[in-house]
Amino acid sequence: MGPLGQGLTDQLARISRSPFGPSEEELRANLAGEASADAALALHDAELASAAEEETEGPEVPRDLTAAAFFDVDNTMVQGASIVHFARGLAARKYFKTSDLVDIAWKQVKFRVTGKENSTDMASGKEKALEFIAGRSTAELAALGEEIYDEIIADKIWPGTRALAQMHLDAGQQVWLVTATPVELAQVIAKRLGLTGALGTVAESVDGKFTGRLVGDILHGLGKAHAVRTLAIREGLNLKRCTAYSDSHNDVPMLSLVGTAVAINPDSDLREVAKNRGWEIRDFRTGRKAAKIGVPTALAVGAAGGAVAAAITRRRSV
């Protein structure tokens, strides 16, 4: 068992002795969030080191150091479920049976129709995923992710959401993906889109090989919110100046953390919450009226203001 796994065991033991402590579910969500932030920053630092070695240079954008944008992936940045797309690529490579792909797809359909997570489906899916990666190298998973992204996922990026992400990048802000997808795969998507990095589910690994256990739990719900909060603290971000985007009611905890929340292609429950709280709603699905609208005006003004402020600060420091 790795140190994080042992930490989880120790903390769960303490819970049983303290009826006033956090629940087991909350503890797992917190550990998943902290592990996700650790992994995201480590992968980001590795990317920066690699870029420095290659001496790649581009036009310098004034940095807005205290603002960032956080994007959910499935049905927000990517059309459909990224894990299903990845599973399709694995099935094509004979890593598992096509019947397993059908099972994964059916569970995703049920989730999209109901908008609710089925605990039995989640447990089954988690077990199969962990069985698949156990003993495999982290490098192998990342390499497969790059191949499958280029083959399948690249054509499924929502142009409207991609434009929103670029708006934040152009304003000098960090842009992070936040997803239940394994962090190694989420990082591939972030890298291909030119984003800062990705917060995703962390599977325990020892000496570069997966053990078949998760650190905490799948990153969703409260876990996503904790991951964003943890990363914001470590990066010195002001959450009131940050923006979050999602399609799912399950991400309300994350959306509620930031100063600006935007519902992208929302499910019915999130649409209702967004209307009640005055959040912007953007729908890029075919035939929707909102799909004809480009970058939200309020968001554009805010991002532009951040870029101007960053530029002014930079000029004053010269």
Disulfide bonds with the S-S distance in Angstrom:
none
